[in-house]
């Protein structure tokens, strides 16, 4: 009987998560969005290699710079059935920002920070309620995230340090 209960619990917990992005052939394209948009000189690259998103580069502070980011091409993602997102990431021990956007033109992104462990794959859980609205790096009081209307995903590094960085993302799933 214990084995049946354990199997039921495992099946139940597996059913609670659903893949959203696994970086296969059907994954949206990704593009770089660095501080160069405002005169900075940071650089980054993004590629999908062997089913993993690779975000690498150099953050520089000259000309009021200090951030590098990547963003998926606009799409339609209804996350209203989830309370959190889980990401499988391998980093360099640095802190990164995860972002969602509900409108590609209004400049508002919903952000949460997460830490990485150098050279180790880890699972990061980001409750949707923890995502805070920002515009051009400034925190806003509103609007609240509408999880049924997500149009892009993004990652950013903005640690106020000149540094090289490397982040890999294996998948994103809803929970």
Secondary structure, 3 states (H helix, E strand, C coil): CHHHHHHHHHHHHHHCCEEEECCCCCCCCEEECCHHHHCCCCEEEEEEECCEEEEEEEECCHHHCCCEEEEECCCCECCCCCCEEEEEEEECCCEEEEEEECCCCCCEEEEEEEECCECCEEEEEEEHHHCEEEECCEECCCCCCCHHHECEEEEEECCCCCEEEEEEEEEEEEC
